[in-house]
Amino acid sequence: DKILSMLGIKDTAPKIRLGLDLQGGASLTFQADLSGIPQQDKAKAIEGVINVMNKRVNATGTSEAVVQTSGADRIAVQLPGEKDLAKAINLIGKTAELKFLSLGPDGVPLATDLTGKDLAKASADFDPQTGQPIVKFEMKGDAINKFADLTTKINKEKGNLVIVLDDQILFNGGVSSPITNGSGVMTGGFQTIKDAQNISVLLNAGALPVPVKLVEQRVVGASLGTESIQKSLLAGAIGLVAVLVFMIAY
């Protein structure tokens, strides 16, 4: 790149994506729980899991990750360049079932029919007043009116809106006024902007259609890649010298 830049030539060649063997990374294998799925629907359920996982690891569209089946009920995930196994597992393996609850003055939580499927999109941001990380979300379709009715009821009863992702409470607070446009904000549940971004990715990707459990995890070194790169550089240098010798001789 530096040589091309010095010569005034713009590098327009597509960037080569490097796999685990070339740059190392994380390798995870999950097993899907298909016990409650009819035989004729199992393949579709696995396909759904792969689609959701792909959205989670490739939220920006530039990821080099590979998500594919490994047997009848297993999914293999390769994450080149990723060394943080805990982070990868937390992002990919969560069921990510979102629930909206109504907490009345009596402290009893009541379930609603609003779920993560009712979200149009979610995004991480900062609260302009406190500077704390937040997650903005927007409802879609009929959920806009349902959310308006729910927040109106909570506001009238002086209760709380509780938003739960799996076992994690993302928001638990009052509603100062009914929300009629379908837009909401989750505050107070995120330590860093990265936490808010990860939650946004999970919400946008949706919940896994079936539960999964991690059955294998490992960090893959790039020893093969380093050796291949060294050999390629040596071969390139030898080829360049050979061409120069031929041109001088000619």
N, C-alpha and C positions, 0 to 999 in steps of 0.2 A: 504493500500500500504506500509506504514512504517513497519507494523508488518511482512508482507511477505518479505520485504527487509532484515529485521533483521534476519529472519530465512534462508536467502539465497535462497528463492523461487521466481522465476520470475513470475510476473503476466501476463499471456498470455490471460486472458479472454477479450472478446470484450468490449469496453467501451459502457456504456448505454447512449443513447442520450436522453436528458431531454427536454420535451415539455414546452409549455407556462405555464401549470399548476404547473410544478415543479420548474422552474427557472424564470418565468415571461418573459416579453419582449414586443414587439410591435405587434399589430394586425391591419392590413390594409385591406380595401375592395375597390376595383376599379370597375368601370362600363365601359364596352367597348362600343364604339360608332359603332354600327352595321348598322346604317341607310343606308349606301351606299353599303352594302353587300347583295347579293342575298340570299334568304332563304336557299337554298341548300348548301351554302358555310359558313353559320354563325357558325356552329359547328367547322368547320376547322379553322376559324379565331380565335375563342376562344382558341382552342388547340394551335395555333401559339403563342398567347399572353402568355399562360401558359409556353410554352417551352422557350420563350425569358426571361420571368421573372425568371424561374428556373435557367437559365444560369447566370443571373445577381446576384442572391442571393447565388448561389452555385458555384461560379467561381473556388474555390479550391477543390470542391468535398467533403468537410468535413462539410458543413453547416447542421444545424438541422432545417432549414426553411422548411415550408410546403406551397406549392402553389396549390390551387385547385379551382374548379368552385363553385360558390355559386348562384344558379339560372341559368337562361338562358343566362344572359349577364354580370354576375358579377364574379370577381375573388377574393378569400380571400387569404391573405398572412399572415402567422404566422412566426414571427422572434424571437425565443427564445433567451433571453439574450440581445436583442437589446433595448436600452432605448432612443436612439436618433431618434425620429420620423422624424425630418426634413431630416436627412441624409438618412434614409430608403426610404422616399417618393421620394427624389431627384434621388436616384439610380434606384428604381423600376419603377416609374411612367413616366419617360421620354420617349417620342416617339423615341428619338435618331436617327433622320434622318440626315445622314451625306451627305454633299454636297461639291463638289470641284468647285470653281469658278476661272475664269481668270479675273484679274483686269488690264486693259490696261493703258497706259499713260494718257488717257483721263479721267480716274477715273470711267469708266463705267464697272460694274461687268457683266461678261458673264457666263451663265450657261454652264456646261459640262454634259456629260452623265456618268461621274464617280460618284459613290455613295458608301455608306458603304458596299453594297453587293459585291463590287470589292475587299474588303480587305481580305487577307489571315489570318492575325493576327495582333495584336497590343500589345505593352508591354511598361510599364513605366520604366524609367531609369533616369540617371543624365547626364547632359552635361559634358564631361570630361574637357572642357575648363572653363566653367563658374560655374559649380556645380549646375546649376538650373535644376529643374525637367523637363523632356521631355517625349514625347510619340513617340516611334518608330512604324512604320507600314510597312507592305509589301503588295503589290498588288498581284493578282493572275490571271492566265489565260490571256485572251486577254487584260485585264486591264493594264498589264505591258507595252505593246506597246502603249496603249492609254495614259498612264501616261507619257511615254517617249515623245510622240508627243506634249502633253500639256506643259510639262516643257521646251521642246525645243522652242516652240512658245513663251512662257513667257520670256525665257532667251533672245531670239532674239529681242523681242519688249521692253525689259527692264521693264516689267510689274511685277505684284505681283500674287502669288498663294494664294488664300484665301480658308481656310477649315472651314466649319461651321457645328456645331452640333446643330440641332434645331435653336435656336436664339443665340447661343454662338459661338463666333469666336475663334477657337482653334489655328489658324495660319493665319498670314497676312504678307507676306514678299516676297522678291525677290528670284529668283532662280539663283545661281551663275554659275551653269552649268547644262545641260540637265541630267535628271535622267533616265538612260536606264535600270537599273536592278530592277526597281519596288519598291525599298526601299526608304522610306522617313522619315523625322523627324519633329514633331510639337514642336515648342519652343515658349516661351514667354507668353503662356496662362495659366500657372499653378503656383499657389502660393506655394503649398506643394507637396511632392511626393504622398500623399494620393489623392490629386486632380487628378494627372496624372494616378494613379492606377484606380480610379473610371471611368475615361474616357476610359481607356483600357478595363475595364470590359464591359462598354456599347458598345464599338466598336466590341469586340469579340462576344458578345451576339447577336448583330444585332438590327435592329429597330423593334419596335412593328408593327405588320401587320395592326392594326387599333388603332386610338387614344383611350386613357383611361382617366378617371377622378376619382379622389379620392372622395369617398362618405362616408367613415367612417374611423376614426383613433382613436386608444386608446392604452394606455400603460397598460399592464396586470400585476398585482402583483403576487407574488409567495406565497401567503398566504396558498393556498391549498397544494402547494408543501412542504412548511416548516412544516405544520402539518403532512403531510404524512411521511416526512423524520424522524420527531421526533418519530412518532408512530413506524416506522420501526426500528429505533435504540433501542427503548424501548423493542420491541418484540424480537429483536436479543439478547439483553442483558439478558432478561428473559430466552430465549431458551438456551443460553450459560450456565447460572447458573444452569438450570435444568439438562443439560447434565453432568456438573461437579459433581453435587450432586449425580446423578445416578451412575456415574463412581466410586466416592468415596465409596458410599454405597455398590456397587457391590464388 
